[in-house]
Amino acid sequence: MLTGTPSDPDATVYELTPDGDGQIYYFMRIDESTLELIDPERRRFENGEMLQLTRQ
């Protein structure tokens, strides 16, 4: 778990690192039930709403 993005220094960011080779993914917590994929510099993508995971 990391803290902060360029636009929100208090944001909660989760770094998902695979065992062995693979790409590292970053997700920013939007609210209690939503995470959004962000870029490695911890910036949101323009189509960020399409990159959200929501817990039901």
N, C-alpha and C positions, 0 to 999 in steps of 0.2 A: 504494500500500500504506500502511495506517495501523496504528497500534499502540494496543491497549487498548479495553476496553468497560467499562461501569460495574461489571460483576460480575467482570471479569478484566482487570486493567491490562496484562497481558503478552500478551493475545490478538493474533493477526494478523488484520487486517481488510482486505479488498480492496474498493476503491471503483471501481465500473464507471460511467464517465461517457460517455454517447453524444456523438457529434459533433452539433452543432446542438441542436435542441430534443429533449427526452425526459427521462425519469425517471432519476435516479441510483439505482443499486442497491448494497447493501452485503452482502458475504458474509464470514462469519467462518470461519476455518480450524479445523475440528474435529480432524482428524488428517491424515496424509500423503495420503489419497485422498478426503477429504470436506470440502465447503464447505456452509455453511448460510446461507440468506437471513436477514438481520436487519433491524431497522427503522432509520430514519435517525439515531436517537439511540444506535444500536449496542446495542440490547437484543434478546434472543432472543424470538421469538414463542412463545405457549403450545404451539402444535402444530409446534414447530421440526423434529421428526423428519420431518415430511411435507414440509418445505421444504429438504431436503438434496440436494445433487448429489454423486454418488459416481463416482469414476473406476474403471473396471474394468481 
